[in-house]
Amino acid sequence: MKQAIGGGNAGAMELGVFSISLAVKDLSRSRAFYEKLGFSMSGGDGEAWAILVNGDTVIGLFQGMFEKNMLTFNPGWSGPGRSKEDFTDVRELCKALEAAGIEPTSKQLDGDSGPGHITLEDPDGNPILIDQHV
């Protein structure tokens, strides 16, 4: 079930779980480093990308997929890979952002629900991915 945009804070948006997506040069080397910090692989193909978790902390490692590191939000998740029943669909988030004057740099929003994503840039050029898997 989706929830309306808003909530306790005026204008607040429920973006979902936060993680950082890192553009890495050598996935094996980066994965080994983060595993030494206590992370373990929870998803990915292990060759071009890997999702690593340590408790509720999530790091995505992506080799050759992105130019820059990205802030990532996952609507519909309550923790690493845990689906959430009530959430704001990425399509609703996109409409609200556009209404607020924020134009996505890209969007993949097929259908009325289900997986989809949008990308944005903050005023300093930092990329933001809102990536819904459910």
Backbone hydrogen bonds, N-H to C=O, Kabsch-Sander energy under -0.5 kcal/mol:
donor,donor_aa,acceptor,acceptor_aa,energy
3,Q,87,F,-1.2
6,G,12,A,-0.9
12,A,9,N,-2.5
15,L,13,M,-1.0
17,V,74,N,-1.4
19,S,72,T,-2.5
20,I,58,V,-1.2
21,S,70,M,-3.1
22,L,20,I,-0.6
22,L,60,G,-3.5
24,V,22,L,-0.8
24,V,62,F,-2.0
30,S,26,D,-2.6
31,R,27,L,-3.1
32,A,28,S,-2.3
33,F,29,R,-1.9
34,Y,30,S,-2.5
35,E,31,R,-2.4
36,K,32,A,-1.5
37,L,33,F,-0.8
38,G,35,E,-1.5
39,F,34,Y,-2.2
40,S,53,V,-2.2
42,S,51,I,-3.5
43,G,51,I,-1.2
45,D,49,W,-0.8
46,G,49,W,-2.3
50,A,61,L,-2.2
51,I,43,G,-2.7
52,L,50,A,-0.6
52,L,59,I,-3.2
53,V,40,S,-2.7
54,N,57,T,-2.1
57,T,54,N,-1.9
59,I,52,L,-2.6
60,G,20,I,-2.8
61,L,50,A,-3.2
62,F,22,L,-2.8
62,F,60,G,-0.5
63,Q,48,A,-3.2
64,G,24,V,-0.6
64,G,62,F,-0.6
70,M,21,S,-2.9
71,L,127,P,-2.1
72,T,19,S,-2.7
73,F,129,L,-2.5
74,N,17,V,-2.0
77,W,74,N,-1.5
78,S,82,R,-3.0
79,G,82,R,-0.8
82,R,79,G,-2.2
83,S,81,G,-0.6
84,K,76,G,-2.6
87,F,1,M,-1.5
87,F,85,E,-0.6
89,D,87,F,-0.6
92,E,89,D,-0.6
93,L,89,D,-2.2
94,C,90,V,-2.4
95,K,91,R,-2.0
96,A,92,E,-2.4
97,L,93,L,-2.6
98,E,94,C,-2.6
99,A,95,K,-2.3
100,A,96,A,-1.4
101,G,98,E,-1.5
102,I,97,L,-2.9
103,E,101,G,-0.7
105,T,119,T,-2.7
106,S,119,T,-1.2
108,Q,117,H,-3.2
116,G,132,Q,-1.8
117,H,108,Q,-2.1
118,I,130,I,-2.0
119,T,106,S,-2.4
120,L,128,I,-2.4
122,D,126,N,-2.3
125,G,122,D,-2.4
128,I,120,L,-2.4
129,L,71,L,-2.9
130,I,118,I,-2.8
131,D,73,F,-2.8
131,D,129,L,-0.6
132,Q,116,G,-2.9
132,Q,130,I,-0.6
133,H,75,P,-0.6
133,H,131,D,-0.5
134,V,75,P,-0.5
